[in-house]
Amino acid sequence: MDLPNLVLNFHAYCPNRSAVTGDPTDLTACVSHETTTVSRRAGERVLLGSDQQAAGPAWFMGEFGATSNPSLVEAVTATANQHLVGWAYWQWKFYGDPTGSSDEALVGGSDKLTPTALALSQVFAQAVAGSPTSMSFDAPSGAFNLSYTPDPAVKAPTLIVVPRTGHYLHGYCANVSGGTIVSKPGSDTVEVVNQDNSHVNVHVSPGSCS
């Protein structure tokens, strides 16, 4: 369709899962299935190009998850980051999930967050003052990296959201090359102003910078 504001929205679910817990019955098969789904949608997106959207429409993984396995969540979100595609996780509280199991919830019966919630609590770029070239988040270490080519026409800062209640209970350290951090240390959002017109790299890791 030759329209200017189309979005390719897709879901990624694995069939090899327990109907009771949502856990993969074969984690390797589930990781392969869901990450392959993301890669295939990336290829299909290019084929949907038009005069209005020559490179294909914007895209978004609007649903995935419904599992209690953090390893699956970490693998799928890592693949999404590799493709620079945003995502939303499907979840329901512990009671009466009409589509699956109460074990899939991010909030359990005691109103405490589950391990799956921690796996989803990731640093992400909310807005980039240029064209992103790579983004990654390593759940075990809590390390985040963003690289992008700055756009001189964009005067607003790059915004990176840091969920301090997850991997950063003892604070975080943010470093940047090619730009300047203008937000206060420990802020929920790291704001970066471009200084280099060729390349900017931002790194966030747990702990203090000292």
PyRosetta script that sets phi, psi and omega in degrees:
from pyrosetta import init, pose_from_sequence

init()
pose = pose_from_sequence("MDLPNLVLNFHAYCPNRSAVTGDPTDLTACVSHETTTVSRRAGERVLLGSDQQAAGPAWFMGEFGATSNPSLVEAVTATANQHLVGWAYWQWKFYGDPTGSSDEALVGGSDKLTPTALALSQVFAQAVAGSPTSMSFDAPSGAFNLSYTPDPAVKAPTLIVVPRTGHYLHGYCANVSGGTIVSKPGSDTVEVVNQDNSHVNVHVSPGSCS")
pose.set_psi(1, 127.6)
pose.set_omega(1, -175.7)
pose.set_phi(2, -86.2)
pose.set_psi(2, 72.4)
pose.set_omega(2, -178.4)
pose.set_phi(3, -128.1)
pose.set_psi(3, 153.8)
pose.set_omega(3, -170.1)
pose.set_phi(4, -84.2)
pose.set_psi(4, -22.2)
pose.set_omega(4, -169.2)
pose.set_phi(5, -123.4)
pose.set_psi(5, 39.1)
pose.set_omega(5, 179.7)
pose.set_phi(6, -80.6)
pose.set_psi(6, 150.0)
pose.set_omega(6, 176.0)
pose.set_phi(7, -132.0)
pose.set_psi(7, 129.6)
pose.set_omega(7, 173.3)
pose.set_phi(8, -85.2)
pose.set_psi(8, 108.1)
pose.set_omega(8, -179.9)
pose.set_phi(9, -105.6)
pose.set_psi(9, 130.5)
pose.set_omega(9, -177.7)
pose.set_phi(10, -139.5)
pose.set_psi(10, 161.4)
pose.set_omega(10, 177.0)
pose.set_phi(11, -113.2)
pose.set_psi(11, 154.4)
pose.set_omega(11, 178.1)
pose.set_phi(12, -136.6)
pose.set_psi(12, 108.1)
pose.set_omega(12, 177.9)
pose.set_phi(13, -133.4)
pose.set_psi(13, 150.9)
pose.set_omega(13, 179.3)
pose.set_phi(14, -102.4)
pose.set_psi(14, 135.4)
pose.set_omega(14, 178.0)
pose.set_phi(15, -77.6)
pose.set_psi(15, -18.0)
pose.set_omega(15, -176.1)
pose.set_phi(16, -87.9)
pose.set_psi(16, 65.3)
pose.set_omega(16, -176.9)
pose.set_phi(17, -134.4)
pose.set_psi(17, 153.2)
pose.set_omega(17, 175.9)
pose.set_phi(18, -74.1)
pose.set_psi(18, 133.7)
pose.set_omega(18, 177.4)
pose.set_phi(19, -72.0)
pose.set_psi(19, -13.9)
pose.set_omega(19, -177.1)
pose.set_phi(20, -90.2)
pose.set_psi(20, -47.8)
pose.set_omega(20, -174.0)
pose.set_phi(21, -107.2)
pose.set_psi(21, -20.2)
pose.set_omega(21, -173.0)
pose.set_phi(22, 82.9)
pose.set_psi(22, -6.7)
pose.set_omega(22, 177.9)
pose.set_phi(23, -67.9)
pose.set_psi(23, 145.6)
pose.set_omega(23, 173.7)
pose.set_phi(24, -62.6)
pose.set_psi(24, 135.5)
pose.set_omega(24, 171.1)
pose.set_phi(25, -79.9)
pose.set_psi(25, -17.9)
pose.set_omega(25, 174.7)
pose.set_phi(26, -144.5)
pose.set_psi(26, 96.8)
pose.set_omega(26, -174.3)
pose.set_phi(27, -60.2)
pose.set_psi(27, -43.0)
pose.set_omega(27, -179.6)
pose.set_phi(28, -60.4)
pose.set_psi(28, -43.2)
pose.set_omega(28, 179.6)
pose.set_phi(29, -65.8)
pose.set_psi(29, -39.7)
pose.set_omega(29, -179.5)
pose.set_phi(30, -67.1)
pose.set_psi(30, -44.5)
pose.set_omega(30, 177.9)
pose.set_phi(31, -59.4)
pose.set_psi(31, -45.5)
pose.set_omega(31, 179.8)
pose.set_phi(32, -62.0)
pose.set_psi(32, -43.5)
pose.set_omega(32, -177.4)
pose.set_phi(33, -63.4)
pose.set_psi(33, -49.4)
pose.set_omega(33, -173.9)
pose.set_phi(34, -74.4)
pose.set_psi(34, -38.1)
pose.set_omega(34, 178.0)
pose.set_phi(35, -69.7)
pose.set_psi(35, -34.0)
pose.set_omega(35, 175.7)
pose.set_phi(36, -65.6)
pose.set_psi(36, -36.4)
pose.set_omega(36, 176.6)
pose.set_phi(37, -58.2)
pose.set_psi(37, -45.5)
pose.set_omega(37, 179.5)
pose.set_phi(38, -62.2)
pose.set_psi(38, -45.3)
pose.set_omega(38, -178.5)
pose.set_phi(39, -64.4)
pose.set_psi(39, -38.9)
pose.set_omega(39, 179.6)
pose.set_phi(40, -67.4)
pose.set_psi(40, -39.0)
pose.set_omega(40, 177.6)
pose.set_phi(41, -65.0)
pose.set_psi(41, -31.8)
pose.set_omega(41, 177.0)
pose.set_phi(42, -62.5)
pose.set_psi(42, -43.2)
pose.set_omega(42, 178.3)
pose.set_phi(43, -68.3)
pose.set_psi(43, -38.5)
pose.set_omega(43, 179.6)
pose.set_phi(44, -67.1)
pose.set_psi(44, -34.0)
pose.set_omega(44, -179.1)
pose.set_phi(45, -58.1)
pose.set_psi(45, -41.9)
pose.set_omega(45, -179.8)
pose.set_phi(46, -62.8)
pose.set_psi(46, -35.6)
pose.set_omega(46, -178.8)
pose.set_phi(47, -71.4)
pose.set_psi(47, -14.1)
pose.set_omega(47, -179.0)
pose.set_phi(48, -94.0)
pose.set_psi(48, 14.6)
pose.set_omega(48, -179.9)
pose.set_phi(49, -64.7)
pose.set_psi(49, 152.3)
pose.set_omega(49, 178.6)
pose.set_phi(50, -145.0)
pose.set_psi(50, 179.2)
pose.set_omega(50, 176.9)
pose.set_phi(51, -61.5)
pose.set_psi(51, -34.0)
pose.set_omega(51, -179.9)
pose.set_phi(52, -76.6)
pose.set_psi(52, -32.6)
pose.set_omega(52, -179.3)
pose.set_phi(53, -135.5)
pose.set_psi(53, 80.4)
pose.set_omega(53, -170.4)
pose.set_phi(54, -61.1)
pose.set_psi(54, -35.8)
pose.set_omega(54, -178.3)
pose.set_phi(55, -88.5)
pose.set_psi(55, 7.1)
pose.set_omega(55, -174.9)
pose.set_phi(56, 99.5)
pose.set_psi(56, 162.9)
pose.set_omega(56, -178.9)
pose.set_phi(57, -71.0)
pose.set_psi(57, 163.7)
pose.set_omega(57, 168.0)
pose.set_phi(58, -59.0)
pose.set_psi(58, 158.8)
pose.set_omega(58, -179.4)
pose.set_phi(59, -141.4)
pose.set_psi(59, 161.0)
pose.set_omega(59, -171.9)
pose.set_phi(60, -158.3)
pose.set_psi(60, 129.8)
pose.set_omega(60, 173.8)
pose.set_phi(61, -85.4)
pose.set_psi(61, 93.5)
pose.set_omega(61, -170.3)
pose.set_phi(62, -79.5)
pose.set_psi(62, -8.4)
pose.set_omega(62, -179.8)
pose.set_phi(63, -161.7)
pose.set_psi(63, 131.4)
pose.set_omega(63, 169.1)
pose.set_phi(64, -162.2)
pose.set_psi(64, 171.5)
pose.set_omega(64, 175.3)
pose.set_phi(65, 109.9)
pose.set_psi(65, -119.3)
pose.set_omega(65, -174.0)
pose.set_phi(66, 49.7)
pose.set_psi(66, 47.4)
pose.set_omega(66, -178.4)
pose.set_phi(67, -142.6)
pose.set_psi(67, 160.1)
pose.set_omega(67, 174.2)
pose.set_phi(68, -111.5)
pose.set_psi(68, 21.2)
pose.set_omega(68, -178.1)
pose.set_phi(69, -108.5)
pose.set_psi(69, 107.0)
pose.set_omega(69, -178.9)
pose.set_phi(70, -61.3)
pose.set_psi(70, -31.8)
pose.set_omega(70, -178.2)
pose.set_phi(71, -62.7)
pose.set_psi(71, -39.1)
pose.set_omega(71, 177.8)
pose.set_phi(72, -65.9)
pose.set_psi(72, -42.9)
pose.set_omega(72, 178.9)
pose.set_phi(73, -60.2)
pose.set_psi(73, -45.5)
pose.set_omega(73, -177.9)
pose.set_phi(74, -64.0)
pose.set_psi(74, -38.2)
pose.set_omega(74, -179.4)
pose.set_phi(75, -68.1)
pose.set_psi(75, -42.6)
pose.set_omega(75, -177.4)
pose.set_phi(76, -69.9)
pose.set_psi(76, -42.2)
pose.set_omega(76, 179.5)
pose.set_phi(77, -67.9)
pose.set_psi(77, -33.4)
pose.set_omega(77, 176.7)
pose.set_phi(78, -63.9)
pose.set_psi(78, -40.1)
pose.set_omega(78, 177.5)
pose.set_phi(79, -66.7)
pose.set_psi(79, -40.2)
pose.set_omega(79, 177.1)
pose.set_phi(80, -60.0)
pose.set_psi(80, -42.3)
pose.set_omega(80, 177.6)
pose.set_phi(81, -62.0)
pose.set_psi(81, -40.7)
pose.set_omega(81, 179.3)
pose.set_phi(82, -59.7)
pose.set_psi(82, -34.2)
pose.set_omega(82, -180.0)
pose.set_phi(83, -93.2)
pose.set_psi(83, 1.2)
pose.set_omega(83, 179.1)
pose.set_phi(84, 56.8)
pose.set_psi(84, 42.8)
pose.set_omega(84, 179.0)
pose.set_phi(85, -115.5)
pose.set_psi(85, 136.8)
pose.set_omega(85, 178.6)
pose.set_phi(86, -76.3)
pose.set_psi(86, 165.0)
pose.set_omega(86, -176.3)
pose.set_phi(87, -149.9)
pose.set_psi(87, 159.6)
pose.set_omega(87, 171.5)
pose.set_phi(88, -133.6)
pose.set_psi(88, 137.7)
pose.set_omega(88, -175.5)
pose.set_phi(89, -96.2)
pose.set_psi(89, 137.3)
pose.set_omega(89, 175.0)
pose.set_phi(90, -83.2)
pose.set_psi(90, 125.4)
pose.set_omega(90, 177.3)
pose.set_phi(91, -149.5)
pose.set_psi(91, 160.0)
pose.set_omega(91, 177.2)
pose.set_phi(92, -144.2)
pose.set_psi(92, 149.6)
pose.set_omega(92, 175.9)
pose.set_phi(93, -67.5)
pose.set_psi(93, 173.4)
pose.set_omega(93, -168.5)
pose.set_phi(94, -64.3)
pose.set_psi(94, -20.5)
pose.set_omega(94, -174.8)
pose.set_phi(95, -94.1)
pose.set_psi(95, 139.4)
pose.set_omega(95, 164.3)
pose.set_phi(96, 50.3)
pose.set_psi(96, 42.8)
pose.set_omega(96, 174.6)
pose.set_phi(97, -65.3)
pose.set_psi(97, 115.8)
pose.set_omega(97, -175.8)
pose.set_phi(98, -76.4)
pose.set_psi(98, -7.3)
pose.set_omega(98, -176.3)
pose.set_phi(99, -112.6)
pose.set_psi(99, -2.1)
pose.set_omega(99, -176.4)
pose.set_phi(100, -174.1)
pose.set_psi(100, -133.7)
pose.set_omega(100, -171.4)
pose.set_phi(101, -112.4)
pose.set_psi(101, 150.2)
pose.set_omega(101, 176.1)
pose.set_phi(102, -68.0)
pose.set_psi(102, -19.8)
pose.set_omega(102, 178.3)
pose.set_phi(103, -69.0)
pose.set_psi(103, -12.6)
pose.set_omega(103, -178.7)
pose.set_phi(104, -81.5)
pose.set_psi(104, -7.4)
pose.set_omega(104, -170.2)
pose.set_phi(105, -66.3)
pose.set_psi(105, 152.7)
pose.set_omega(105, 172.2)
pose.set_phi(106, -86.0)
pose.set_psi(106, -21.8)
pose.set_omega(106, 176.7)
pose.set_phi(107, -121.5)
pose.set_psi(107, 121.2)
pose.set_omega(107, -176.9)
pose.set_phi(108, -84.1)
pose.set_psi(108, -175.8)
pose.set_omega(108, -177.7)
pose.set_phi(109, -63.3)
pose.set_psi(109, -22.5)
pose.set_omega(109, 177.6)
pose.set_phi(110, -90.4)
pose.set_psi(110, 9.6)
pose.set_omega(110, -178.6)
pose.set_phi(111, 64.0)
pose.set_psi(111, 23.8)
pose.set_omega(111, 175.4)
pose.set_phi(112, -103.1)
pose.set_psi(112, 145.1)
pose.set_omega(112, 178.6)
pose.set_phi(113, -68.5)
pose.set_psi(113, 142.7)
pose.set_omega(113, 179.8)
pose.set_phi(114, -88.1)
pose.set_psi(114, 167.4)
pose.set_omega(114, 176.3)
pose.set_phi(115, -57.3)
pose.set_psi(115, -29.4)
pose.set_omega(115, 177.7)
pose.set_phi(116, -63.4)
pose.set_psi(116, -36.2)
pose.set_omega(116, 178.8)
pose.set_phi(117, -63.3)
pose.set_psi(117, -40.2)
pose.set_omega(117, 178.5)
pose.set_phi(118, -64.5)
pose.set_psi(118, -38.1)
pose.set_omega(118, 178.8)
pose.set_phi(119, -63.4)
pose.set_psi(119, -28.3)
pose.set_omega(119, 179.7)
pose.set_phi(120, -87.1)
pose.set_psi(120, -14.0)
pose.set_omega(120, -177.5)
pose.set_phi(121, -80.1)
pose.set_psi(121, 84.7)
pose.set_omega(121, -171.5)
pose.set_phi(122, -121.5)
pose.set_psi(122, 150.5)
pose.set_omega(122, 170.2)
pose.set_phi(123, -67.7)
pose.set_psi(123, 139.7)
pose.set_omega(123, 177.4)
pose.set_phi(124, -150.7)
pose.set_psi(124, 156.0)
pose.set_omega(124, 178.4)
pose.set_phi(125, -86.8)
pose.set_psi(125, 113.0)
pose.set_omega(125, -179.9)
pose.set_phi(126, -79.3)
pose.set_psi(126, -34.1)
pose.set_omega(126, 178.5)
pose.set_phi(127, -151.5)
pose.set_psi(127, 138.2)
pose.set_omega(127, -177.7)
pose.set_phi(128, -122.6)
pose.set_psi(128, 127.3)
pose.set_omega(128, -179.4)
pose.set_phi(129, -83.6)
pose.set_psi(129, 57.9)
pose.set_omega(129, -178.1)
pose.set_phi(130, 159.7)
pose.set_psi(130, -153.5)
pose.set_omega(130, -178.7)
pose.set_phi(131, -111.6)
pose.set_psi(131, 113.7)
pose.set_omega(131, -179.6)
pose.set_phi(132, -66.0)
pose.set_psi(132, 140.4)
pose.set_omega(132, 177.4)
pose.set_phi(133, -111.3)
pose.set_psi(133, -26.3)
pose.set_omega(133, 175.2)
pose.set_phi(134, -161.3)
pose.set_psi(134, 149.5)
pose.set_omega(134, 176.4)
pose.set_phi(135, -149.8)
pose.set_psi(135, 136.6)
pose.set_omega(135, -179.5)
pose.set_phi(136, -148.6)
pose.set_psi(136, 150.6)
pose.set_omega(136, 173.8)
pose.set_phi(137, -138.5)
pose.set_psi(137, 125.4)
pose.set_omega(137, 179.8)
pose.set_phi(138, -102.7)
pose.set_psi(138, 108.7)
pose.set_omega(138, -174.7)
pose.set_phi(139, -61.7)
pose.set_psi(139, -44.2)
pose.set_omega(139, -178.7)
pose.set_phi(140, -60.0)
pose.set_psi(140, -38.8)
pose.set_omega(140, -176.9)
pose.set_phi(141, -98.1)
pose.set_psi(141, -19.0)
pose.set_omega(141, -176.4)
pose.set_phi(142, 77.1)
pose.set_psi(142, 15.3)
pose.set_omega(142, -177.9)
pose.set_phi(143, -85.5)
pose.set_psi(143, 135.5)
pose.set_omega(143, 179.4)
pose.set_phi(144, -124.8)
pose.set_psi(144, 139.7)
pose.set_omega(144, 175.8)
pose.set_phi(145, -135.5)
pose.set_psi(145, 137.6)
pose.set_omega(145, 174.6)
pose.set_phi(146, -133.9)
pose.set_psi(146, 129.7)
pose.set_omega(146, 174.4)
pose.set_phi(147, -123.3)
pose.set_psi(147, 139.5)
pose.set_omega(147, 178.5)
pose.set_phi(148, -155.0)
pose.set_psi(148, 157.1)
pose.set_omega(148, 174.7)
pose.set_phi(149, -93.2)
pose.set_psi(149, 116.0)
pose.set_omega(149, -175.3)
pose.set_phi(150, -68.0)
pose.set_psi(150, 150.5)
pose.set_omega(150, 175.9)
pose.set_phi(151, -111.2)
pose.set_psi(151, 112.2)
pose.set_omega(151, -177.6)
pose.set_phi(152, -59.5)
pose.set_psi(152, -22.1)
pose.set_omega(152, -179.3)
pose.set_phi(153, -75.5)
pose.set_psi(153, -17.0)
pose.set_omega(153, -179.8)
pose.set_phi(154, -90.2)
pose.set_psi(154, 116.2)
pose.set_omega(154, -178.0)
pose.set_phi(155, -94.5)
pose.set_psi(155, -18.0)
pose.set_omega(155, 179.1)
pose.set_phi(156, -74.7)
pose.set_psi(156, 154.4)
pose.set_omega(156, -179.2)
pose.set_phi(157, -79.0)
pose.set_psi(157, 161.4)
pose.set_omega(157, 167.9)
pose.set_phi(158, -73.8)
pose.set_psi(158, 136.7)
pose.set_omega(158, -177.7)
pose.set_phi(159, -118.0)
pose.set_psi(159, 123.2)
pose.set_omega(159, 179.8)
pose.set_phi(160, -121.5)
pose.set_psi(160, 116.7)
pose.set_omega(160, -177.3)
pose.set_phi(161, -83.5)
pose.set_psi(161, 130.5)
pose.set_omega(161, -179.6)
pose.set_phi(162, -118.4)
pose.set_psi(162, 108.8)
pose.set_omega(162, 179.2)
pose.set_phi(163, -78.1)
pose.set_psi(163, 92.3)
pose.set_omega(163, -171.2)
pose.set_phi(164, -68.1)
pose.set_psi(164, -20.4)
pose.set_omega(164, -178.1)
pose.set_phi(165, -79.5)
pose.set_psi(165, -5.3)
pose.set_omega(165, 180.0)
pose.set_phi(166, -98.1)
pose.set_psi(166, -92.8)
pose.set_omega(166, -175.4)
pose.set_phi(167, -86.0)
pose.set_psi(167, -1.6)
pose.set_omega(167, -170.6)
pose.set_phi(168, -126.7)
pose.set_psi(168, 42.6)
pose.set_omega(168, 179.8)
pose.set_phi(169, -62.2)
pose.set_psi(169, -25.8)
pose.set_omega(169, 179.7)
pose.set_phi(170, -108.2)
pose.set_psi(170, 27.3)
pose.set_omega(170, 176.8)
pose.set_phi(171, 90.8)
pose.set_psi(171, 178.4)
pose.set_omega(171, -179.6)
pose.set_phi(172, -146.7)
pose.set_psi(172, 162.0)
pose.set_omega(172, 176.6)
pose.set_phi(173, -119.7)
pose.set_psi(173, 128.8)
pose.set_omega(173, 177.6)
pose.set_phi(174, -116.4)
pose.set_psi(174, 130.7)
pose.set_omega(174, 177.2)
pose.set_phi(175, -127.4)
pose.set_psi(175, 149.5)
pose.set_omega(175, 179.7)
pose.set_phi(176, -142.1)
pose.set_psi(176, 141.4)
pose.set_omega(176, 169.1)
pose.set_phi(177, -117.6)
pose.set_psi(177, 138.7)
pose.set_omega(177, -177.7)
pose.set_phi(178, 84.3)
pose.set_psi(178, 6.0)
pose.set_omega(178, -179.9)
pose.set_phi(179, -158.2)
pose.set_psi(179, -178.5)
pose.set_omega(179, -179.4)
pose.set_phi(180, -131.1)
pose.set_psi(180, 132.7)
pose.set_omega(180, 175.4)
pose.set_phi(181, -81.7)
pose.set_psi(181, 123.2)
pose.set_omega(181, -176.9)
pose.set_phi(182, -108.9)
pose.set_psi(182, -6.8)
pose.set_omega(182, 177.6)
pose.set_phi(183, -82.1)
pose.set_psi(183, 162.8)
pose.set_omega(183, 179.6)
pose.set_phi(184, -74.4)
pose.set_psi(184, 147.6)
pose.set_omega(184, 177.3)
pose.set_phi(185, -57.2)
pose.set_psi(185, 135.2)
pose.set_omega(185, 179.0)
pose.set_phi(186, 83.5)
pose.set_psi(186, 5.0)
pose.set_omega(186, 179.4)
pose.set_phi(187, -66.3)
pose.set_psi(187, 155.6)
pose.set_omega(187, 177.3)
pose.set_phi(188, -67.8)
pose.set_psi(188, -22.6)
pose.set_omega(188, 179.3)
pose.set_phi(189, -128.5)
pose.set_psi(189, 125.7)
pose.set_omega(189, 175.1)
pose.set_phi(190, -86.7)
pose.set_psi(190, 122.5)
pose.set_omega(190, 179.6)
pose.set_phi(191, -106.5)
pose.set_psi(191, 127.9)
pose.set_omega(191, -177.1)
pose.set_phi(192, -122.3)
pose.set_psi(192, 128.4)
pose.set_omega(192, 174.7)
pose.set_phi(193, -102.5)
pose.set_psi(193, 130.6)
pose.set_omega(193, -177.8)
pose.set_phi(194, -67.1)
pose.set_psi(194, 139.8)
pose.set_omega(194, 173.2)
pose.set_phi(195, -121.7)
pose.set_psi(195, -32.7)
pose.set_omega(195, -179.2)
pose.set_phi(196, -99.2)
pose.set_psi(196, 132.0)
pose.set_omega(196, -178.7)
pose.set_phi(197, -85.7)
pose.set_psi(197, 0.6)
pose.set_omega(197, -176.4)
pose.set_phi(198, -111.3)
pose.set_psi(198, -37.8)
pose.set_omega(198, -175.0)
pose.set_phi(199, -162.0)
pose.set_psi(199, 138.6)
pose.set_omega(199, 175.5)
pose.set_phi(200, -129.7)
pose.set_psi(200, 136.3)
pose.set_omega(200, 177.0)
pose.set_phi(201, -130.6)
pose.set_psi(201, 131.6)
pose.set_omega(201, -179.1)
pose.set_phi(202, -121.8)
pose.set_psi(202, 134.4)
pose.set_omega(202, 179.3)
pose.set_phi(203, -127.7)
pose.set_psi(203, 132.9)
pose.set_omega(203, 177.0)
pose.set_phi(204, -126.2)
pose.set_psi(204, 133.7)
pose.set_omega(204, 179.2)
pose.set_phi(205, -144.2)
pose.set_psi(205, 156.3)
pose.set_omega(205, 179.9)
pose.set_phi(206, -66.0)
pose.set_psi(206, 154.4)
pose.set_omega(206, 177.2)
pose.set_phi(207, 93.6)
pose.set_psi(207, 172.0)
pose.set_omega(207, -179.5)
pose.set_phi(208, -81.2)
pose.set_psi(208, 165.2)
pose.set_omega(208, 179.7)
pose.set_phi(209, -83.3)
pose.set_psi(209, -12.3)
pose.set_omega(209, -176.5)
pose.set_phi(210, -79.6)
pose.dump_pdb("model.pdb")
